[in-house]
């Protein structure tokens, strides 16, 4: 199944909404093992993840998908 840029844009918006919902209900926690040195605080990690998703959302908002040059692919 071929996807287009607007599908990815919609997916990114949905992911951001899901992450916000999980955070608002307190269902996200950060790993406390010795490997997680960059994101020990949940609120900060969620904020950074949402900011990154927003950058992707803003960029994909302007993308368009060209038709495939291969007639066998939609």
N, C-alpha and C positions, 0 to 999 in steps of 0.2 A: 504494500500500500504506500503510495507516494504521499508525502505530507508537504505542505507549503509553509512559507514563513508566517502566515497569519495563524496557522495551527500552533506553531511554536510560541508565538506571542500569547495566544490564549492560554496555553499550558503554563507559561511563566507567571501570568497573572493569577491563575488558579493555585499554583504552588505558593506564591507569596501569600495569598489569602489563607491557605491551609496552615502555613507556618505561623501566621498571625493568630489564627484561631487556637492552635496548639499552645502558643505562648500565653495567650490571654486566659486560658483555662488551667495554666500551670502544669501542663503535661510534658514540658521539655526540661530536662536536666542535663548537666554536663558531666562527662566522665571525670572521675576523680583519680584515675590511675596516673602513673608517672609519665605516660606518653603525651597526655594533654597538657602542654605547657602554654599554648597560644590562646586558648579560649576557656579559662577556668570559670568565668562568670556567665551564667545563662543569658541574662539580659543583654550584656554586651555582645555575645555571640549571635543572638537572634537579631539584634539591631544591625550588625555587620552583614549577616546573611540577607536580611531584607533590603539593605542598601545595595548589595551586589545584584540581587534580583531586580531591583528597580532600574539599575543601569542597563541590564539586559532587556528589560521591558521597554525602556525608552528607546533603545537602539532598534529592537525588532519592530517597533511600532511603524517604522518608516521603510521596512523591507517589503519587497514584492518578489514573487516567485515567477521566473520566466518559464515558458513551456519547455518541455524536454526536447532536445534535438533528436532523441531516439524515439521513433514513432511507436515502438513497442512499450514504452513507459509513459504513463499518464503525466 
